[in-house]
Amino acid sequence: MTGLTHFDREGQAHMVDVAGKPATHRVAVARGRIEMLPATLDLIQSGTARKGDVLGIARIAGIQGAKKTSDLVPLCHPLALTRVAVEFSTGAQPPHVECTATVETVGPTGVEMEALAAVQVALLTVYDMCKAVDRGMRITDVRVVEKHGGKSGSFVQS
């Protein structure tokens, strides 16, 4: 394993210089879930939450999160994203909403951070919209599950 790239020789934090790297098509997929009470999941699925369409609003929030990643993560490069897709699925054991974000760009650095930010912001939005009925919701298992492009090639986690 090589050294951490966000530190210079003196150990000071810095933004990595990507000027000499070629622009390539890059894709990252991140996934996470929010666990909740069965009644909360029923509320989300029925579309009757007091604040509106929980997953529709969370989808837009996730897209915004991907676009604002460099504002939130200090050493992250601002990127011209070519695609952000945020999808949801639900499950009953335990009751949960799973979020998958796919982010793409053509550029000199990857989009893993943008995919992770999209998932986190989408799930935080679900929490925000449902906290009045379920303060015990738990965001868990947020991770990069797939990455393609760039010098390091592809990464796929099951």
ABEGO torsion letter per residue (X at the ends): XBBBAABBAAGBBBBBBAAABBBBBBBBBBBBBBBBBAAAAAAAAAGABAAEBAAAAAAAAAAAAAAAAAAABAABBBBBBABBBBBBBBBAOBBBBBBBBBBBBBBABBAAAAAAAAAAAAAAAAAAAAAAABAABBBBGBBBABBBEEAAEBBBBX
